[in-house]
Amino acid sequence: MSYLGSLIRRYPLITFFVLAFVLSWWPWILYSYDLVPNPIVGFGPFLAAMVVLASMHNCINTEVRFRALLADGGAERLELSRT
């Protein structure tokens, strides 16, 4: 088990918030040089949730859930797979 993996498993909520912040605001550097039109991206929390979820659970199980989520009607299938 790596140090980073154990850190994520020990503090998943804090890791999620830090990753969501970093993944959302990294384009600010490019924005300050007028290279991109927006200083923030909206998919930061989604990517942070994927990283934390993949670290907390079995990666194969996580891949199956993400595929169900991204497929047509994925939210309903995801709920059905939990029961």
KALINRA-V887242 format. One line per field, one symbol per residue. ss: DSSP state (a for helix, b for strand, c for the rest). phi: phi as a letter, one per 30 degrees, with the letter a starting at -180 (. if undefined). burial: I if it has 24 or more other ideal C-beta (glycine too) atoms within 12 Angstrom, else O. Layout:
ss: ???
phi: ???
burial: ???
//
This chain:
ss: ccaaaaaaaacaaaaaaaaaaaaaaccaaaaacccccccccccaaaaaaaaaaaaaccaaaaaaaaaaaacccaaaaaaaaac
phi: .dddddddddbdddddddddddddcddeddddchcbdbdbcdcdddddddddddddbdddddddddddddddidddddddddd
burial: OOOOOOOIOOOOOOIIOOIIOOIOOOOOOOOOOOOOOOOOOOOIOOOIIIIIIIIIOOOOOOOOIIOOOOOOOOOOOOOOOOO
//
